[in-house]
Amino acid sequence: MFRRERETLQRLVLVPYRPFRNLSLGIGGVILIIAAGVGGFYAGSRYGIKTTGATPEEVQRLRQTVRMYADQSQAIRDEAAVALHDREIVLDATEQLRQENKNLLASMNSLEEQVALYKRLLSPKGVSQGLTVERFNLQSTGKPGRVQYRLLLTQVSSNSAEIAGKIEAKLVAGGRSITVPVGDSHFGFQYFQSLSGEWELPAGLRPERVDIVLTSSKGQRIQKSFKWEIQGQG
């Protein structure tokens, strides 16, 4: 009995009691676990970065490059918009200038024709054309069924005296004719006279020509035909 108690006492003496050992071991285990977790996270991060093929710095530079190209693209679009606007202004100005030149040429041609007419009327040099319808034209009024007419009566003679009479117009369509008034249906002049007004066409009538009939007070009858052509009609 004494022998067993002595062996027990010897074992207690050979293994000294250390109260902080278990605590140290516990803390050490926790540190190892944390270290393992941090290492695993770092390794996972590196693996993820290697898998995507770019570091955070490279990703940042890539984003900056994308923003730079986006800014450049927007700048190019803005410049293109400005250039397009300038082009439209130039085209509008060119079209306006072209139209003005066209109108100017038309005015010059009309003026030259008038000058030539006046010279012929005032200086016939033996030419005796007598009473006639020198010009006739139709213009669109922009109103359905309504047209504007304008005509010029002349008398070319070496001894032009004042002439007067009646005037009427006949709209001819498919063998059918309709008489329409011209002014107050009278004329009176020595060299020339201009007459103008508007006609309202009957519904469904599509004239092919216009016959202008002049009857002087002396019984002279003049008729001249013109094709039905409306200027300025879209």
C-alpha positions in Angstrom: 0.0 0.0 0.0 2.8 2.4 0.9 4.5 1.4 -2.3 1.6 2.5 -4.6 1.3 5.8 -2.8 5.0 6.5 -3.3 4.8 5.7 -7.1 1.8 8.1 -7.3 3.8 10.8 -5.5 6.8 10.3 -7.8 4.6 10.7 -11.0 3.2 14.0 -9.5 6.8 15.2 -8.9 8.0 14.2 -12.5 5.1 16.1 -14.2 5.2 19.6 -12.7 1.9 21.5 -12.6 1.8 24.5 -15.0 -1.5 26.3 -14.8 -0.9 28.7 -17.8 0.1 26.0 -20.2 -3.4 25.2 -21.4 -4.2 28.8 -21.8 -1.1 29.4 -23.9 -1.9 26.4 -26.0 -5.5 27.7 -26.6 -4.3 31.2 -27.6 -1.7 29.6 -29.9 -4.4 27.6 -31.6 -6.5 30.6 -32.2 -3.6 32.5 -33.7 -2.9 29.6 -36.0 -6.5 29.5 -37.1 -6.5 33.3 -37.8 -3.2 33.1 -39.6 -4.6 30.2 -41.7 -7.7 32.2 -42.5 -5.8 35.3 -43.5 -3.4 33.3 -45.6 -6.3 31.6 -47.3 -8.0 34.9 -48.1 -4.8 36.4 -49.5 -4.1 33.3 -51.5 -7.7 33.3 -52.8 -7.4 36.9 -53.7 -4.2 36.4 -55.6 -5.7 33.4 -57.3 -8.8 35.4 -58.3 -6.6 38.2 -59.6 -4.5 35.8 -61.6 -7.6 34.2 -62.9 -9.0 37.5 -64.2 -5.6 38.4 -65.6 -5.4 42.0 -64.1 -4.3 43.5 -60.9 -6.3 46.2 -59.2 -3.9 48.8 -60.5 -4.4 47.5 -64.1 -8.2 47.6 -63.6 -8.0 51.2 -62.5 -5.8 52.1 -65.5 -8.3 50.3 -67.8 -11.2 52.3 -66.3 -9.3 55.6 -66.8 -8.6 54.6 -70.4 -12.3 53.8 -71.0 -13.3 57.2 -69.6 -10.7 59.0 -71.7 -12.0 57.3 -74.9 -15.6 58.1 -73.9 -14.7 61.8 -73.5 -12.9 61.8 -76.8 -15.9 60.1 -78.5 -18.2 62.7 -77.0 -16.0 65.5 -78.2 -15.9 64.1 -81.7 -19.7 63.8 -81.7 -20.0 67.4 -80.6 -17.7 68.6 -83.3 -19.6 66.6 -85.9 -22.9 68.2 -84.7 -21.4 71.6 -85.0 -20.0 70.8 -88.5 -23.4 69.5 -89.6 -25.1 72.6 -88.3 -22.6 74.8 -90.2 -23.1 72.8 -93.3 -26.9 73.3 -93.1 -26.4 77.0 -92.7 -24.1 77.1 -95.7 -26.6 75.0 -97.8 -29.4 77.3 -96.8 -27.4 80.4 -97.7 -26.4 78.9 -101.0 -30.0 78.0 -101.8 -31.2 81.5 -100.9 -28.4 83.0 -103.1 -29.3 80.7 -105.9 -33.0 81.6 -105.7 -32.1 85.3 -105.5 -29.9 85.0 -108.6 -32.7 83.1 -110.4 -35.2 85.9 -109.5 -32.7 88.5 -110.6 -32.1 86.8 -113.9 -35.9 86.5 -114.4 -36.3 90.2 -113.6 -33.5 91.1 -116.0 -35.0 89.0 -118.8 -38.4 90.6 -118.1 -36.9 94.0 -118.1 -35.1 93.3 -121.4 -38.3 92.1 -123.0 -40.2 95.2 -121.8 -37.5 97.5 -123.2 -37.6 95.6 -126.5 -41.4 95.9 -126.5 -41.3 99.6 -125.8 -38.8 100.2 -128.5 -41.0 98.2 -130.9 -44.1 100.0 -129.9 -42.6 103.5 -130.0 -40.4 103.0 -133.0 -42.2 100.6 -135.3 -40.1 101.7 -138.3 -42.9 100.9 -140.8 -44.0 97.7 -139.0 -47.7 97.5 -138.8 -48.9 94.6 -136.6 -52.0 96.3 -135.4 -54.0 95.2 -132.4 -52.9 91.9 -130.7 -52.5 90.1 -127.4 -48.8 90.4 -126.8 -48.6 88.2 -123.7 -50.8 86.0 -121.5 -49.9 83.9 -118.4 -51.6 82.2 -115.5 -50.4 82.2 -111.9 -51.4 79.9 -109.0 -53.3 81.7 -106.2 -52.8 78.8 -103.8 -56.6 78.5 -103.5 -58.4 75.5 -105.0 -60.2 76.3 -108.2 -58.9 79.9 -108.5 -56.1 81.2 -110.8 -54.7 84.6 -111.5 -54.5 85.8 -115.1 -52.4 88.6 -116.6 -52.3 89.7 -120.2 -50.8 92.5 -122.3 -52.6 94.1 -125.2 -50.5 96.0 -127.8 -51.0 98.1 -131.0 -48.0 98.4 -133.2 -48.5 100.8 -136.0 -46.6 103.8 -137.6 -49.7 105.9 -137.0 -51.1 104.4 -133.7 -54.3 106.1 -132.6 -56.3 105.2 -129.5 -58.2 102.0 -129.9 -61.1 100.7 -127.7 -63.4 97.7 -127.7 -64.5 94.6 -125.8 -62.5 91.6 -124.5 -63.5 88.2 -123.4 -61.8 84.9 -122.6 -63.0 81.4 -123.4 -61.8 78.4 -121.5 -61.8 75.4 -123.8 -61.9 71.8 -122.5 -62.8 68.7 -124.7 -64.7 70.8 -127.2 -66.6 72.6 -124.5 -66.0 76.3 -123.9 -66.9 78.6 -121.1 -66.7 82.4 -121.4 -65.2 84.2 -118.4 -64.8 88.0 -118.0 -61.5 89.9 -118.3 -61.5 92.9 -116.1 -64.6 95.0 -116.9 -64.6 93.3 -120.3 -63.4 96.5 -122.0 -60.1 97.9 -123.2 -58.9 101.2 -124.4 -55.3 102.4 -125.1 -53.0 103.8 -127.8 -49.8 101.7 -127.5 -50.4 99.0 -124.8 -52.6 98.0 -121.9 -52.1 95.4 -119.1 -55.1 93.6 -117.6 -55.1 91.2 -114.7 -57.5 89.5 -112.3 -58.7 86.1 -111.0 -60.9 83.4 -112.4 -62.9 80.9 -110.4 -63.1 77.7 -112.4 -66.3 75.6 -112.4 -66.0 72.3 -110.5 -64.4 69.5 -112.5 -63.4 71.8 -115.4 -59.8 71.1 -116.7 -59.1 73.6 -119.5 -56.8 72.8 -122.3 -56.4 76.3 -123.7 -57.6 79.8 -123.4 -59.0 81.8 -126.3 -58.7 85.6 -126.0 -61.1 87.5 -128.2 -60.8 91.2 -128.9 -63.5 93.2 -130.7 -62.7 96.8 -131.5 -65.2 99.5 -131.7 -64.6 99.6 -135.4 -65.6 96.0 -135.8 -62.2 94.5 -135.9 -62.1 91.0 -134.3 -58.8 89.5 -133.1 -58.6 86.0 -131.5 -55.4 84.4 -130.0 -55.1 81.1 -128.3 -52.8 80.2 -125.4 -52.1 76.8 -123.8 -53.4 76.3 -120.3 -50.3 76.4 -118.2 -50.3 77.6 -114.6 -47.0 78.9 -113.2 -46.1 78.4 -109.6 -48.3 75.4 -109.2 -46.8 72.6 -107.0 
